[in-house]
Amino acid sequence: MEKYNILIVEDHALTRFALLTSLKEENITNKIFEAENAVNAYKILAENKIDLVLMDLGLPVVDGVRASFEIKSKYPDIKIIVITSHNNEEEIEGCLDAGINAYCSKDIKPEKLIELIKDVMEGSLWYDPAASKILMKKTSKINKNEEQENQNKYNLTTKEMRVLFLLAEGNSNLEIARKMNISINTTKVHMCSILQKLSVDDRTQAAIKAIRENLT
């Protein structure tokens, strides 16, 4: 199993300890680094090869949204998972614009976090249900004419639109197949067609494009 260098950016010592303990119990880490603020995180990133950052939003001086934006701007290959107790619409949109790879609540179960880390390192994008609802609610405010224009723009079929909607919510191919009552192979066919029509390379880019352009 591949192992990763992970940086925990969290100002609360108890939370850092809990995350550190959860990571050490699994065989997915090479080295684990800790930073209590963004400034310390920048120093660690400059001196070490980091694969993944677990980012808190409520950091002192430089908040997690800004820190995520700066890290992604300088180190685009580094994955970022935001772990927060916040569900503020502005912060969620800021995280999306920063290009984070996942957004989850601090009450996430350790085993779920480990699975999420593995998925993110393989290229997945994931927002927890509460954050997804806020993004989808914002998306739904566009008028029907704009919605129809966007749909026709890429010639997506009704089923492809449904697949894209579920993808933007953070569902895996298997979860999409189950919710649409179709086979996993059919789901993959729809996904390939969506990627081609949207002119993107992977699921993450498709989900981001769907949300940013109000396609779902």
Backbone hydrogen bonds, N-H to C=O, Kabsch-Sander energy under -0.5 kcal/mol:
donor,donor_aa,acceptor,acceptor_aa,energy
4,Y,28,I,-2.6
6,I,4,Y,-0.6
6,I,31,K,-2.4
7,L,52,L,-2.7
8,I,6,I,-0.5
8,I,33,F,-2.9
9,V,7,L,-0.6
9,V,54,L,-3.1
10,E,8,I,-0.7
10,E,35,A,-2.3
13,A,11,D,-0.7
16,R,12,H,-2.3
17,F,13,A,-2.4
18,A,14,L,-2.1
19,L,15,T,-2.4
20,L,16,R,-2.8
21,T,17,F,-2.6
22,S,18,A,-2.2
23,L,19,L,-2.3
24,K,20,L,-2.3
25,E,21,T,-1.4
26,E,23,L,-1.3
28,I,26,E,-0.7
29,T,26,E,-0.6
30,N,4,Y,-3.0
33,F,6,I,-3.1
35,A,8,I,-2.5
41,A,37,N,-1.7
42,Y,38,A,-2.6
43,K,39,V,-1.5
44,I,40,N,-2.1
45,L,41,A,-2.6
46,A,42,Y,-1.9
47,E,43,K,-1.2
48,N,44,I,-1.4
50,I,48,N,-0.8
51,D,5,N,-2.5
52,L,5,N,-1.7
53,V,79,K,-2.7
54,L,7,L,-3.0
55,M,53,V,-0.7
55,M,81,I,-2.7
56,D,9,V,-2.0
59,L,57,L,-1.9
62,V,60,P,-2.4
63,D,61,V,-0.6
64,G,57,L,-2.6
67,A,63,D,-2.5
68,S,64,G,-2.4
69,F,65,V,-2.2
70,E,66,R,-2.4
71,I,67,A,-2.5
72,K,68,S,-2.7
73,S,69,F,-2.0
74,K,70,E,-1.8
75,Y,71,I,-3.5
78,I,75,Y,-1.7
79,K,51,D,-2.3
81,I,53,V,-2.9
82,V,80,I,-0.6
82,V,102,A,-2.9
83,I,55,M,-2.7
84,T,82,V,-0.5
84,T,104,C,-2.3
92,I,88,N,-2.6
93,E,89,E,-2.4
94,G,90,E,-2.1
95,C,91,E,-2.5
96,L,92,I,-2.1
97,D,93,E,-2.5
98,A,94,G,-1.9
99,G,95,C,-0.9
99,G,96,L,-0.8
100,I,95,C,-1.9
101,N,80,I,-2.4
102,A,80,I,-1.4
103,Y,126,W,-2.3
104,C,82,V,-2.9
106,K,84,T,-1.3
108,I,105,S,-1.6
113,L,109,K,-2.4
114,I,110,P,-2.2
115,E,111,E,-1.8
116,L,112,K,-2.4
117,I,113,L,-2.6
118,K,114,I,-2.0
119,D,115,E,-2.4
120,V,116,L,-2.9
121,M,117,I,-2.4
122,E,118,K,-0.9
122,E,119,D,-0.5
123,G,120,V,-1.8
124,S,119,D,-2.5
126,W,101,N,-2.0
128,D,103,Y,-2.4
132,S,128,D,-2.6
133,K,129,P,-2.3
134,I,130,A,-1.4
135,L,131,A,-2.1
136,M,132,S,-2.9
137,K,133,K,-2.4
138,K,134,I,-1.9
139,T,135,L,-2.1
140,S,136,M,-2.2
141,K,138,K,-1.2
142,I,139,T,-1.5
147,E,143,N,-2.1
148,Q,144,K,-2.6
149,E,145,N,-2.2
150,N,146,E,-2.4
151,Q,147,E,-2.2
152,N,148,Q,-2.5
153,K,149,E,-1.6
154,Y,150,N,-0.9
154,Y,151,Q,-0.8
155,N,151,Q,-0.6
156,L,151,Q,-1.4
161,M,157,T,-2.3
162,R,158,T,-1.8
163,V,159,K,-2.5
164,L,160,E,-2.6
165,F,161,M,-2.2
166,L,162,R,-2.3
167,L,163,V,-2.4
168,A,164,L,-2.5
169,E,165,F,-1.1
170,G,167,L,-1.6
171,N,166,L,-2.1
176,I,172,S,-2.4
177,A,173,N,-2.5
178,R,174,L,-2.1
179,K,175,E,-2.3
180,M,176,I,-2.1
181,N,177,A,-0.8
182,I,177,A,-2.3
187,T,183,S,-2.1
188,K,184,I,-2.1
189,V,185,N,-1.9
190,H,186,T,-2.4
191,M,187,T,-2.5
192,C,188,K,-2.5
193,S,189,V,-2.1
194,I,190,H,-2.4
195,L,191,M,-2.5
196,Q,192,C,-2.0
197,K,193,S,-2.6
198,L,194,I,-2.5
199,S,195,L,-0.6
199,S,196,Q,-0.5
200,V,195,L,-2.2
206,A,202,D,-1.8
207,A,203,R,-2.6
208,I,204,T,-2.3
209,K,205,Q,-2.4
210,A,206,A,-2.3
211,I,207,A,-1.9
212,R,208,I,-2.7
213,E,209,K,-2.3
214,N,211,I,-0.9
215,L,210,A,-2.8
216,T,210,A,-0.7
